[in-house]
C-alpha cells in the first residue's frame, strides 16, 4: 500500500525526525491500516462511495479487541498493548 514515512531528516539536536509519524505509529496497527486503506481507496471513488468505505472499515476496527484497549489504556494512564485482534 505504499510508504508510511515519505521523508527522514536529522534535526538540529541530531535526533531523527520523520515528520510526525511517531504520533501515528503510537496508535493501533489495525486502525492505522484501515485509515490508510480508506484514504487510498477513497481517492478513486465518489465522496459518497468513500464515506461508505470509511464506514465499513470503521465498523470492522471498532469491533476489535484493540478498539477496547485504546480507551482502557488511556483511562489507566498507560501505553496501549496492541494485539492486532
Phi, psi and omega in degrees: 000001179110187184264143173280319182255123181260349176203154176222137176218165178258126179284173180301330180271014176067021175265149177289141177230122181248028175070032176089006182295337178299324177293323178292314184292346177286346180274169181297135181302323179296319179292321179297312180299316180295320178296314179298315178299318179300315181294312182296311180293324182293337180288343185260359186229177177291165179300319179300315178293323179297318177297323179295316177300312181299318180296315180297315180293321178297317179300319178296316182293315182294344179271003184267163175294324179299328179295333176277326183294321182303302179296326179296314179297319179299313181297326181270004178054050178220165177289144179289147177252086184290135182245356185058037179233000000 
